[in-house]
Amino acid sequence: MPHQYRCDTSRRRLDLATAMGQNGIDFLEVSSDQKTLLVHFFHDLSAFPPLSADNLSIQGGVRIQHVRALTPTASGVVLSVPVDRAGDFSTYTFALRT
């Protein structure tokens, strides 16, 4: 069963859900084997420039650091991001750069 992480700022979520020409992350799921991130956006990704591994970073970890995002694939509002290895159960920060 995947673990889900969601922004709990309701105003931000409302602003992005109704924004035209803007997109943002709604929530992120980590697969049960911890080797895939499913990043859910508010709007269809096909309306925006494609994202590559160069746009993504993963920072953090205690025992396992330097987890690297591999080539993502987009389908609708979901960006599937494979990673090079499973992390530990400490805090990681996923960042998106355009």
LUMKETOR-699984 format. One record per atom (N, C-alpha, C): residue in one letter; atom name; x, y, z. Coordinates in Angstrom, 3 decimals. Example, Ala and Ser with C-alpha at 12.3 -4.5 7.8 and 13.67 -1.06 7.14 Angstrom:
# residues 2
+-----+------+----------+----------+----------+
| res | atom |     east |    north |       up |
+-----+------+----------+----------+----------+
|   A |    N |   13.190 |   -5.690 |    7.800 |
|   A |   CA |   12.300 |   -4.500 |    7.800 |
|   A |    C |   13.200 |   -3.300 |    7.800 |
|   S |    N |   12.850 |   -2.250 |    7.080 |
|   S |   CA |   13.670 |   -1.060 |    7.140 |
|   S |    C |   12.900 |    0.030 |    7.870 |
+-----+------+----------+----------+----------+
# end
This chain:
# residues 98
+-----+------+----------+----------+----------+
| res | atom |     east |    north |       up |
+-----+------+----------+----------+----------+
|   M |    N |    0.842 |   -1.174 |    0.000 |
|   M |   CA |    0.000 |    0.000 |    0.000 |
|   M |    C |    0.890 |    1.241 |    0.000 |
|   P |    N |    0.625 |    2.190 |   -0.918 |
|   P |   CA |    1.458 |    3.392 |   -0.976 |
|   P |    C |    1.196 |    4.331 |    0.190 |
|   H |    N |    2.202 |    5.105 |    0.520 |
|   H |   CA |    2.069 |    6.151 |    1.534 |
|   H |    C |    1.788 |    7.452 |    0.803 |
|   Q |    N |    0.900 |    8.278 |    1.346 |
|   Q |   CA |    0.496 |    9.510 |    0.686 |
|   Q |    C |    0.870 |   10.719 |    1.529 |
|   Y |    N |    1.399 |   11.746 |    0.854 |
|   Y |   CA |    1.801 |   12.981 |    1.516 |
|   Y |    C |    1.114 |   14.136 |    0.798 |
|   R |    N |    0.387 |   14.955 |    1.540 |
|   R |   CA |   -0.441 |   16.012 |    0.967 |
|   R |    C |   -0.157 |   17.332 |    1.669 |
|   C |    N |   -0.162 |   18.402 |    0.885 |
|   C |   CA |   -0.058 |   19.746 |    1.469 |
|   C |    C |   -1.326 |   19.998 |    2.271 |
|   D |    N |   -1.195 |   20.435 |    3.491 |
|   D |   CA |   -2.384 |   20.660 |    4.320 |
|   D |    C |   -2.790 |   22.134 |    4.385 |
|   T |    N |   -2.304 |   22.932 |    3.428 |
|   T |   CA |   -2.697 |   24.334 |    3.356 |
|   T |    C |   -3.871 |   24.443 |    2.394 |
|   S |    N |   -5.083 |   24.525 |    2.936 |
|   S |   CA |   -6.284 |   24.487 |    2.097 |
|   S |    C |   -6.364 |   25.690 |    1.151 |
|   R |    N |   -5.886 |   26.842 |    1.550 |
|   R |   CA |   -5.920 |   28.013 |    0.674 |
|   R |    C |   -5.043 |   27.800 |   -0.558 |
|   R |    N |   -3.837 |   27.251 |   -0.372 |
|   R |   CA |   -2.939 |   26.958 |   -1.498 |
|   R |    C |   -3.596 |   25.976 |   -2.446 |
|   R |    N |   -4.200 |   24.940 |   -1.894 |
|   R |   CA |   -4.853 |   23.928 |   -2.723 |
|   R |    C |   -5.986 |   24.552 |   -3.533 |
|   L |    N |   -6.792 |   25.399 |   -2.921 |
|   L |   CA |   -7.889 |   26.045 |   -3.630 |
|   L |    C |   -7.369 |   26.977 |   -4.717 |
|   D |    N |   -6.348 |   27.768 |   -4.406 |
|   D |   CA |   -5.771 |   28.683 |   -5.390 |
|   D |    C |   -5.254 |   27.934 |   -6.614 |
|   L |    N |   -4.535 |   26.837 |   -6.404 |
|   L |   CA |   -3.988 |   26.085 |   -7.527 |
|   L |    C |   -5.059 |   25.314 |   -8.289 |
|   A |    N |   -6.046 |   24.807 |   -7.597 |
|   A |   CA |   -7.107 |   24.038 |   -8.259 |
|   A |    C |   -7.905 |   24.913 |   -9.217 |
|   T |    N |   -7.997 |   26.214 |   -8.929 |
|   T |   CA |   -8.796 |   27.109 |   -9.766 |
|   T |    C |   -7.944 |   28.007 |  -10.661 |
|   A |    N |   -6.638 |   27.897 |  -10.583 |
|   A |   CA |   -5.736 |   28.759 |  -11.366 |
|   A |    C |   -5.712 |   28.324 |  -12.826 |
|   M |    N |   -5.746 |   29.295 |  -13.714 |
|   M |   CA |   -5.609 |   29.027 |  -15.141 |
|   M |    C |   -4.152 |   29.270 |  -15.530 |
|   G |    N |   -3.559 |   28.340 |  -16.264 |
|   G |   CA |   -2.187 |   28.506 |  -16.727 |
|   G |    C |   -1.131 |   28.221 |  -15.685 |
|   Q |    N |   -1.543 |   27.780 |  -14.516 |
|   Q |   CA |   -0.597 |   27.417 |  -13.464 |
|   Q |    C |   -0.886 |   25.986 |  -13.021 |
|   N |    N |    0.129 |   25.328 |  -12.546 |
|   N |   CA |   -0.031 |   23.974 |  -12.034 |
|   N |    C |    0.794 |   23.849 |  -10.769 |
|   G |    N |    0.529 |   22.839 |  -10.008 |
|   G |   CA |    1.280 |   22.587 |   -8.789 |
|   G |    C |    0.995 |   21.197 |   -8.283 |
|   I |    N |    1.785 |   20.762 |   -7.348 |
|   I |   CA |    1.641 |   19.426 |   -6.781 |
|   I |    C |    0.470 |   19.415 |   -5.803 |
|   D |    N |   -0.429 |   18.476 |   -6.005 |
|   D |   CA |   -1.545 |   18.267 |   -5.087 |
|   D |    C |   -1.096 |   17.343 |   -3.955 |
|   F |    N |   -0.617 |   16.164 |   -4.330 |
|   F |   CA |   -0.086 |   15.252 |   -3.324 |
|   F |    C |    0.891 |   14.287 |   -3.971 |
|   L |    N |    1.638 |   13.582 |   -3.155 |
|   L |   CA |    2.666 |   12.659 |   -3.606 |
|   L |    C |    2.456 |   11.326 |   -2.904 |
|   E |    N |    2.571 |   10.244 |   -3.657 |
|   E |   CA |    2.498 |    8.903 |   -3.090 |
|   E |    C |    3.831 |    8.201 |   -3.285 |
|   V |    N |    4.221 |    7.404 |   -2.312 |
|   V |   CA |    5.425 |    6.584 |   -2.398 |
|   V |    C |    4.966 |    5.139 |   -2.503 |
|   S |    N |    5.431 |    4.431 |   -3.535 |
|   S |   CA |    5.029 |    3.038 |   -3.728 |
|   S |    C |    5.488 |    2.172 |   -2.559 |
|   S |    N |    4.854 |    1.034 |   -2.409 |
|   S |   CA |    5.179 |    0.157 |   -1.275 |
|   S |    C |    6.627 |   -0.332 |   -1.315 |
|   D |    N |    7.225 |   -0.454 |   -2.510 |
|   D |   CA |    8.636 |   -0.855 |   -2.568 |
|   D |    C |    9.573 |    0.358 |   -2.488 |
|   Q |    N |    9.003 |    1.555 |   -2.365 |
|   Q |   CA |    9.726 |    2.819 |   -2.205 |
|   Q |    C |   10.600 |    3.173 |   -3.406 |
|   K |    N |   10.284 |    2.619 |   -4.578 |
|   K |   CA |   11.112 |    2.887 |   -5.756 |
|   K |    C |   10.396 |    3.710 |   -6.823 |
|   T |    N |    9.168 |    4.139 |   -6.514 |
|   T |   CA |    8.427 |    4.993 |   -7.443 |
|   T |    C |    7.653 |    6.042 |   -6.653 |
|   L |    N |    7.749 |    7.277 |   -7.117 |
|   L |   CA |    6.947 |    8.369 |   -6.563 |
|   L |    C |    5.857 |    8.678 |   -7.578 |
|   L |    N |    4.629 |    8.767 |   -7.120 |
|   L |   CA |    3.520 |    9.185 |   -7.968 |
|   L |    C |    3.142 |   10.590 |   -7.516 |
|   V |    N |    3.498 |   11.561 |   -8.345 |
|   V |   CA |    3.297 |   12.965 |   -8.002 |
|   V |    C |    2.020 |   13.428 |   -8.708 |
|   H |    N |    1.002 |   13.755 |   -7.929 |
|   H |   CA |   -0.301 |   14.154 |   -8.461 |
|   H |    C |   -0.371 |   15.678 |   -8.526 |
|   F |    N |   -0.697 |   16.190 |   -9.708 |
|   F |   CA |   -0.810 |   17.621 |   -9.935 |
|   F |    C |   -2.282 |   18.028 |   -9.984 |
|   F |    N |   -2.542 |   19.307 |   -9.966 |
|   F |   CA |   -3.910 |   19.804 |  -10.043 |
|   F |    C |   -4.465 |   19.765 |  -11.456 |
|   H |    N |   -3.610 |   19.963 |  -12.452 |
|   H |   CA |   -4.059 |   20.054 |  -13.837 |
|   H |    C |   -3.269 |   19.087 |  -14.712 |
|   D |    N |   -3.856 |   18.729 |  -15.843 |
|   D |   CA |   -3.246 |   17.790 |  -16.785 |
|   D |    C |   -1.856 |   18.280 |  -17.196 |
|   L |    N |   -0.893 |   17.402 |  -17.099 |
|   L |   CA |    0.492 |   17.771 |  -17.387 |
|   L |    C |    0.743 |   18.008 |  -18.872 |
|   S |    N |   -0.114 |   17.497 |  -19.743 |
|   S |   CA |    0.101 |   17.691 |  -21.182 |
|   S |    C |   -0.047 |   19.148 |  -21.602 |
|   A |    N |   -0.647 |   19.969 |  -20.776 |
|   A |   CA |   -0.824 |   21.397 |  -21.083 |
|   A |    C |    0.400 |   22.224 |  -20.700 |
|   F |    N |    1.429 |   21.601 |  -20.184 |
|   F |   CA |    2.617 |   22.297 |  -19.693 |
|   F |    C |    3.859 |   21.686 |  -20.318 |
|   P |    N |    4.978 |   22.406 |  -20.314 |
|   P |   CA |    6.216 |   21.829 |  -20.853 |
|   P |    C |    6.564 |   20.518 |  -20.126 |
|   P |    N |    7.105 |   19.538 |  -20.873 |
|   P |   CA |    7.434 |   18.254 |  -20.244 |
|   P |    C |    8.517 |   18.394 |  -19.174 |
|   L |    N |    8.450 |   17.518 |  -18.200 |
|   L |   CA |    9.434 |   17.501 |  -17.109 |
|   L |    C |   10.412 |   16.350 |  -17.323 |
|   S |    N |   11.641 |   16.568 |  -16.934 |
|   S |   CA |   12.669 |   15.521 |  -17.015 |
|   S |    C |   13.292 |   15.346 |  -15.629 |
|   A |    N |   14.192 |   14.397 |  -15.519 |
|   A |   CA |   14.883 |   14.169 |  -14.246 |
|   A |    C |   15.664 |   15.410 |  -13.811 |
|   D |    N |   16.082 |   16.241 |  -14.773 |
|   D |   CA |   16.806 |   17.477 |  -14.441 |
|   D |    C |   15.931 |   18.473 |  -13.689 |
|   N |    N |   14.609 |   18.347 |  -13.809 |
|   N |   CA |   13.679 |   19.241 |  -13.113 |
|   N |    C |   13.380 |   18.783 |  -11.686 |
|   L |    N |   13.848 |   17.605 |  -11.310 |
|   L |   CA |   13.457 |   16.995 |  -10.036 |
|   L |    C |   14.650 |   16.806 |   -9.120 |
|   S |    N |   14.421 |   16.998 |   -7.828 |
|   S |   CA |   15.475 |   16.666 |   -6.864 |
|   S |    C |   14.850 |   16.062 |   -5.614 |
|   I |    N |   15.622 |   15.211 |   -4.981 |
|   I |   CA |   15.216 |   14.556 |   -3.738 |
|   I |    C |   16.361 |   14.758 |   -2.755 |
|   Q |    N |   16.066 |   15.404 |   -1.644 |
|   Q |   CA |   17.079 |   15.688 |   -0.635 |
|   Q |    C |   16.666 |   15.043 |    0.680 |
|   G |    N |   17.629 |   14.695 |    1.491 |
|   G |   CA |   17.338 |   14.187 |    2.826 |
|   G |    C |   17.783 |   12.762 |    3.013 |
|   G |    N |   17.185 |   12.151 |    4.008 |
|   G |   CA |   17.568 |   10.793 |    4.366 |
|   G |    C |   18.611 |   10.803 |    5.461 |
|   V |    N |   18.626 |    9.743 |    6.246 |
|   V |   CA |   19.630 |    9.609 |    7.304 |
|   V |    C |   20.597 |    8.493 |    6.920 |
|   R |    N |   20.100 |    7.274 |    6.870 |
|   R |   CA |   20.954 |    6.147 |    6.489 |
|   R |    C |   21.195 |    6.100 |    4.984 |
|   I |    N |   20.167 |    6.464 |    4.211 |
|   I |   CA |   20.275 |    6.417 |    2.751 |
|   I |    C |   20.049 |    7.821 |    2.224 |
|   Q |    N |   21.105 |    8.390 |    1.666 |
|   Q |   CA |   21.038 |    9.744 |    1.111 |
|   Q |    C |   21.292 |    9.685 |   -0.390 |
|   H |    N |   21.139 |   10.810 |   -1.039 |
|   H |   CA |   21.414 |   10.939 |   -2.472 |
|   H |    C |   20.539 |   10.017 |   -3.317 |
|   V |    N |   19.279 |    9.900 |   -2.947 |
|   V |   CA |   18.327 |    9.174 |   -3.794 |
|   V |    C |   18.106 |   10.048 |   -5.025 |
|   R |    N |   18.193 |    9.441 |   -6.195 |
|   R |   CA |   18.147 |   10.204 |   -7.439 |
|   R |    C |   16.890 |    9.866 |   -8.232 |
|   A |    N |   16.207 |   10.898 |   -8.705 |
|   A |   CA |   15.053 |   10.717 |   -9.580 |
|   A |    C |   15.544 |   10.314 |  -10.964 |
|   L |    N |   14.883 |    9.307 |  -11.546 |
|   L |   CA |   15.196 |    8.877 |  -12.901 |
|   L |    C |   14.174 |    9.497 |  -13.858 |
|   T |    N |   14.163 |    9.088 |  -15.099 |
|   T |   CA |   13.297 |    9.680 |  -16.113 |
|   T |    C |   11.822 |    9.498 |  -15.773 |
|   P |    N |   11.090 |   10.609 |  -15.572 |
|   P |   CA |    9.674 |   10.523 |  -15.222 |
|   P |    C |    8.797 |   10.342 |  -16.467 |
|   T |    N |    7.596 |    9.828 |  -16.240 |
|   T |   CA |    6.593 |    9.742 |  -17.298 |
|   T |    C |    5.307 |   10.381 |  -16.789 |
|   A |    N |    4.642 |   11.092 |  -17.689 |
|   A |   CA |    3.413 |   11.794 |  -17.316 |
|   A |    C |    2.214 |   11.128 |  -17.962 |
|   S |    N |    1.133 |   11.070 |  -17.194 |
|   S |   CA |   -0.139 |   10.574 |  -17.702 |
|   S |    C |   -1.244 |   11.341 |  -16.987 |
|   G |    N |   -1.907 |   12.219 |  -17.719 |
|   G |   CA |   -2.954 |   13.028 |  -17.099 |
|   G |    C |   -2.370 |   13.951 |  -16.055 |
|   V |    N |   -2.838 |   13.816 |  -14.833 |
|   V |   CA |   -2.359 |   14.679 |  -13.741 |
|   V |    C |   -1.273 |   14.009 |  -12.905 |
|   V |    N |   -0.815 |   12.823 |  -13.316 |
|   V |   CA |    0.152 |   12.062 |  -12.510 |
|   V |    C |    1.503 |   11.980 |  -13.208 |
|   L |    N |    2.541 |   12.346 |  -12.467 |
|   L |   CA |    3.917 |   12.184 |  -12.913 |
|   L |    C |    4.495 |   11.000 |  -12.149 |
|   S |    N |    4.854 |    9.955 |  -12.869 |
|   S |   CA |    5.450 |    8.774 |  -12.247 |
|   S |    C |    6.961 |    8.941 |  -12.288 |
|   V |    N |    7.585 |    8.928 |  -11.104 |
|   V |   CA |    9.020 |    9.191 |  -10.988 |
|   V |    C |    9.713 |    7.971 |  -10.380 |
|   P |    N |   10.385 |    7.167 |  -11.206 |
|   P |   CA |   11.187 |    6.087 |  -10.626 |
|   P |    C |   12.425 |    6.686 |   -9.958 |
|   V |    N |   12.907 |    6.029 |   -8.925 |
|   V |   CA |   14.128 |    6.475 |   -8.242 |
|   V |    C |   15.170 |    5.371 |   -8.304 |
|   D |    N |   16.433 |    5.738 |   -8.123 |
|   D |   CA |   17.518 |    4.769 |   -8.290 |
|   D |    C |   17.642 |    3.777 |   -7.141 |
|   R |    N |   17.040 |    4.079 |   -6.003 |
|   R |   CA |   17.062 |    3.135 |   -4.868 |
|   R |    C |   16.023 |    3.557 |   -3.835 |
|   A |    N |   15.615 |    2.612 |   -3.035 |
|   A |   CA |   14.665 |    2.900 |   -1.955 |
|   A |    C |   15.372 |    3.703 |   -0.876 |
|   G |    N |   14.630 |    4.597 |   -0.251 |
|   G |   CA |   15.188 |    5.383 |    0.834 |
|   G |    C |   14.951 |    4.712 |    2.176 |
|   D |    N |   15.309 |    5.420 |    3.242 |
|   D |   CA |   14.999 |    4.941 |    4.586 |
|   D |    C |   13.691 |    5.608 |    5.023 |
|   F |    N |   13.330 |    5.512 |    6.253 |
|   F |   CA |   12.049 |    6.057 |    6.704 |
|   F |    C |   12.199 |    7.415 |    7.386 |
|   S |    N |   13.269 |    8.132 |    7.067 |
|   S |   CA |   13.436 |    9.482 |    7.588 |
|   S |    C |   12.806 |   10.482 |    6.614 |
|   T |    N |   12.964 |   11.758 |    6.884 |
|   T |   CA |   12.342 |   12.797 |    6.060 |
|   T |    C |   13.150 |   13.069 |    4.796 |
|   Y |    N |   12.430 |   13.153 |    3.677 |
|   Y |   CA |   12.989 |   13.549 |    2.391 |
|   Y |    C |   12.188 |   14.741 |    1.878 |
|   T |    N |   12.819 |   15.550 |    1.067 |
|   T |   CA |   12.151 |   16.678 |    0.424 |
|   T |    C |   12.221 |   16.481 |   -1.081 |
|   F |    N |   11.055 |   16.465 |   -1.711 |
|   F |   CA |   10.962 |   16.369 |   -3.165 |
|   F |    C |   10.771 |   17.774 |   -3.702 |
|   A |    N |   11.601 |   18.178 |   -4.656 |
|   A |   CA |   11.507 |   19.525 |   -5.223 |
|   A |    C |   11.374 |   19.445 |   -6.729 |
|   L |    N |   10.617 |   20.379 |   -7.253 |
|   L |   CA |   10.378 |   20.498 |   -8.680 |
|   L |    C |   10.888 |   21.857 |   -9.127 |
|   R |    N |   11.760 |   21.852 |  -10.130 |
|   R |   CA |   12.301 |   23.098 |  -10.696 |
|   R |    C |   11.897 |   23.161 |  -12.156 |
|   T |    N |   11.436 |   24.319 |  -12.583 |
|   T |   CA |   11.081 |   24.462 |  -14.011 |
|   T |    C |   12.061 |   25.358 |  -14.713 |
+-----+------+----------+----------+----------+
# end
